[in-house]
Amino acid sequence: MLAFIMRRLGILSVILFGSSFILYNMAAISGDPLADLKLSTDPNRDFLVASLTRELQLDVPPPARYFLWIKGIFGIFIGKPDFGMSRDGSTVAHSLALAIPVTIRLVLAATIFAIVLGIAIGIVTALRQYSRFDYSMTFVSFLMFSLPIFWVAVLLKEYLAISFNNFLREPKVPLGWIIGISLFSAIFWASVIGGSRKAFWTAFFSAALIAGSIVTLFSVSGWFLNPGLGPIVITAMSVGIAYGVTQLSVGLINKAALKASLTMAGLSLVFYYPAQWVFDKHPGSLPVFLMACVTITIAVFVGLSYSKIDRAPIVRTTIITAVLSAGLVVVDKFMQTWKPYMETDAINYRPVPTIGQRSDLLDTPDYWLKSLDIVTHLFLPTVALTLISFAGYIRYSRGTLLEVLNQDYIRTARAKGLTERTVIMRHAFRNTMIPLTTIMVVDFAGVIGGALITESVFGWSGMGTLFRQGLLGYDLNLLMGVFFITATLSVLANLVADLLYSALDPRIRVGGGA
Amino acid sequence: MIFKKKAAQNAEVNSSGENAIANKEIEGLSQGQIVRRRFFRHRAAVFSLGVILFIVVFVFTALDFRFLGIWHVKGWWKWSPEDIPDLRYGDCPNDTVGCPTISLLPKALGGNGIGLGDHPFGQDDIGRDFFSLVMKGTQRSLSVMVVIGFLGGTIGTIVGSISGYYRGKVDAVLMRFTDFIITIPAIIIGSVVGYHFGNLGAIFLAFYLGLFAWTGLSRLVRGEFLTLREREFVDAARVAGASNRRIIFKHILPNAVGVIIVSVTLLLSGAILLETALSYIGFGVVEPDVSLGLLINKYQDSFTTRPWLFWYPGLFIISIALSINFIGDGLRDAFDPRQRRRISKKERQESASARKLAQAHD
């Protein structure tokens, strides 16, 4: 195993070396970084040219200069990597250090949403193969495949952001919209739940009723201007989460797990007010993180105390319930911040921005206002990226699950008399996740380099912007710095994917053949 | 030949139930016929094929066609992208200028009748006919797509088949070379190539992009070759004295053609999105040439006042990419031997009653 990893790493570094060499030279011969300086009429032009030449070592021919560059990179092994200087005099390492968190922030939420949504919908379409829901989701996923992100982005800016901001001026949902939303959720849930004709219509009408009344309630109570969940709603939702998670994870038949999850749901009410106190008195990321740790610890203890045998699944269920209900409390805090956020001068009741990564005008020391500002700026890019990338997960998880469902062990599981839930969640879903996991790893690495267009449409300054800057200004060190990060990530992700595959699927052994 | 044998085997193994229905349909048909039948049963794919053919004919006949200055075919559309007609004033909503004249609503329903009018997609800010611009852009994007697909498909197939057939050292070298190309993200190589060579023309750009677009396909073809080369018919051909080249091209490649065609279609739809995206960020086709991505980039700021400058290029990109995706889906279904058509309830009942009858006769 270790020998395999070492050999792969060796090959990969050779590959990286070769491709960076080629890219460096391609970029170098394509343009002169001094071209615009030589044309300028600046009196100290010659001095500037000379200093830039010295700094970027432009007097060395590109193939040799590449080795100077790679020597700096090799500093990684002694803990002092040197990515060189960019044209404007700052170090590339510094620019990268600023850009990487921005890009990760941009793609992280979108990737997670895309994965969760895509897999969930993909599984439902596979279970309802050849149903109307399946066909319409197939169409939707093909449509998403075919959408250019820059086009979607402009549409979202115009219709989602600007219309929503206009709507907030007088947040009354018109009757047509209420009916439309009710109908949509009715059709969606009815086709997801499916089953007999009676079940279909029950789902249809209850979904329509619930969605319609929620939207009407929001509209009448002015919820959009001053949203919030409050302890009662949080508790109710946590109980719902407890039932749902238990059903999916171990089945409602497991009373210990259900009791443990319900206890955690109840605890979310008990801890609601202390949590508010912490949010107000000690704002910051660290207290939130510590509270998350406390929540998980409590969940582990609750899970252990209710279970006697087969503890791991019960503890797992309890932890998932606890994290989700605690998440509701945080969401509630964000909702409470919504009204003060909209009342600030920088926002002035137009909270969904179309461009940028934060409001420059928003000058506040308040942790929650700043965090909400980041969230609102993330909103549009996240929606756009999710729309584009979740289609792939739908198709892939549907195809894999259908293949798995045809396997003999599924037939065996059914023949043993296991419940459908156990067959799907334990036998089929877990095996579906094996190839999906490896795809996720590679995708995540790819998306960091591939957010170039999204960044440019939404005016974020992350890796993509740096890359663009390097390309347009013939700024080799900057360009190569970005390339080095993205290429290394994608190469490593491929290696990790291979290793994960062999860890998850005992039929695959690495090191044997490859 | 082999397919018939396989079909016969299958018929023996699955002689009852649903398989019997499926097998009866393909009895005595060649592989090509089976695939064609299955494909034409996929309604969405057939419809998409029609759409894409229509778009190609519609777009390529719209404008004047010149070839090396000798061959000149007149297009059916009256304007060309170079013409600058007068901007239309007055009859546009919200005091805009140069709005589209296309109308799809018949007079009976309160519209202006079905017709294209003078400037169906409107005019841009200096009055150029936007319909002809979109036609030109679609021509560019389509040709880029075809070149990338052709080049990527050819290189991918050759690299994949050689490395899968010969295995060993050749395979190791070729696959490391593939990894090497994969490390350079498509968008990055596209930007470098497009930015520095984009001004040499769209076809040149497509050519360069095609040189980097074959990696996924070559891996798939290699996998297919690795399994196929162990099959009996390859041994038979080798024993009969066929050369390696003959085995690769005459025996194995026709059996791998399904995988190749399906992934080339997906490569095509990826290619048009890549080209438009590159042109959008300014690293692809550059002015004075026209491309769909370039048009969107140029006019996105006028979205609020003159949205048609934004809508039509996007609609063309989407309809081309969507049709190709559906065609690819139809082809995948058609080529996949495991994929069986959904047996309708009626057919199942008929088959069951036929079986009962047969048992009664026994």
Contacts between the chains, C-beta under 8 A, distances in Angstrom:
chain1	res1	chain2	res2	distance
A	11	B	176	6.4
A	11	B	179	7.8
A	12	B	179	7.8
A	14	B	176	7.9
A	15	B	176	6.5
A	15	B	179	5.4
A	15	B	180	4.8
A	15	B	183	5.8
A	16	B	183	6.3
A	18	B	180	5.7
A	19	B	180	5.5
A	19	B	181	7.8
A	19	B	183	4.7
A	19	B	184	5.3
A	22	B	184	8.0
A	23	B	184	6.4
A	23	B	188	7.8
A	23	B	189	7.9
A	23	B	192	6.9
A	26	B	192	5.9
A	26	B	196	7.9
A	27	B	192	6.0
A	30	B	192	7.3
A	30	B	195	7.7
A	30	B	196	3.8
A	31	B	196	6.9
A	130	B	342	5.3
A	138	B	329	7.8
A	139	B	44	7.9
A	142	B	322	6.0
A	142	B	325	4.7
A	142	B	326	6.2
A	142	B	329	7.2
A	143	B	318	7.5
A	143	B	322	6.2
A	145	B	269	7.1
A	145	B	321	7.1
A	145	B	322	7.8
A	145	B	325	5.4
A	146	B	269	6.7
A	146	B	273	7.5
A	146	B	317	7.6
A	146	B	318	5.2
A	146	B	321	3.4
A	146	B	322	4.2
A	146	B	325	5.8
A	147	B	318	6.4
A	147	B	321	8.0
A	148	B	273	5.8
A	148	B	276	5.4
A	148	B	277	6.2
A	148	B	280	7.3
A	148	B	293	7.2
A	148	B	296	7.6
A	148	B	314	7.0
A	148	B	317	5.6
A	148	B	318	7.7
A	149	B	277	7.3
A	150	B	277	6.7
A	150	B	280	4.8
A	150	B	281	7.9
A	150	B	293	7.5
A	150	B	296	6.5
A	150	B	297	7.4
A	150	B	300	7.8
A	151	B	296	6.1
A	151	B	310	7.9
A	151	B	314	4.3
A	151	B	317	7.1
A	151	B	318	7.7
A	154	B	296	7.8
A	154	B	300	5.2
A	154	B	303	5.9
A	154	B	310	6.5
A	158	B	303	5.9
A	158	B	304	7.1
A	446	B	185	7.1
A	449	B	185	4.7
A	449	B	187	7.2
A	449	B	188	6.8
A	450	B	185	6.5
A	450	B	187	5.7
A	452	B	187	5.5
A	452	B	191	7.6
A	452	B	281	6.9
A	453	B	187	7.7
A	453	B	277	5.4
A	453	B	280	6.9
A	453	B	281	6.0
A	456	B	281	5.4
A	467	B	188	7.0
A	467	B	191	7.4
A	468	B	191	7.7
A	468	B	281	7.2
A	471	B	191	5.7
A	471	B	192	6.7
A	471	B	195	5.6
A	471	B	283	7.3
A	472	B	195	7.6
A	483	B	184	7.8
A	483	B	188	6.4
A	486	B	185	5.9
A	486	B	188	7.2
A	487	B	183	4.7
A	487	B	184	6.9
A	487	B	185	7.4
A	490	B	182	7.6
A	490	B	183	6.4
A	490	B	185	6.8
A	491	B	179	8.0
A	491	B	183	5.8
